[in-house]
Amino acid sequence: MCKLCNGTYVDKGGSGSLRFVQPCPNCGPMPEAVWEKRRADFRKRFEEAKRQAALAGKEVS
């Protein structure tokens, strides 16, 4: 695992109001396969959260 980005493919740096976010210079941009997997995982968690919110909003008798 890269010590600069910790496997996130994102380099965050700077200090104070001078912050920057860029692709990791060691790893390069995130590969498409990794991006698709993370996106699918996020969609799955998002749909579950929406389902839980809908259940919480219903009246329980």
ChimeraX attribute file (.defattr): number of C-alpha atoms within 10 A of each C-alpha:
attribute: neighborCount
match mode: 1-to-1
recipient: residues
	/A:1	8
	/A:2	11
	/A:3	7
	/A:4	15
	/A:5	16
	/A:6	11
	/A:7	12
	/A:8	15
	/A:9	19
	/A:10	19
	/A:11	17
	/A:12	14
	/A:13	11
	/A:14	9
	/A:15	8
	/A:16	6
	/A:17	6
	/A:18	7
	/A:19	9
	/A:20	10
	/A:21	10
	/A:22	12
	/A:23	15
	/A:24	19
	/A:25	12
	/A:26	13
	/A:27	17
	/A:28	12
	/A:29	14
	/A:30	14
	/A:31	10
	/A:32	9
	/A:33	9
	/A:34	11
	/A:35	12
	/A:36	11
	/A:37	11
	/A:38	12
	/A:39	12
	/A:40	12
	/A:41	11
	/A:42	12
	/A:43	12
	/A:44	11
	/A:45	12
	/A:46	12
	/A:47	11
	/A:48	12
	/A:49	12
	/A:50	11
	/A:51	11
	/A:52	11
	/A:53	11
	/A:54	10
	/A:55	11
	/A:56	10
	/A:57	8
	/A:58	8
	/A:59	6
	/A:60	6
	/A:61	3
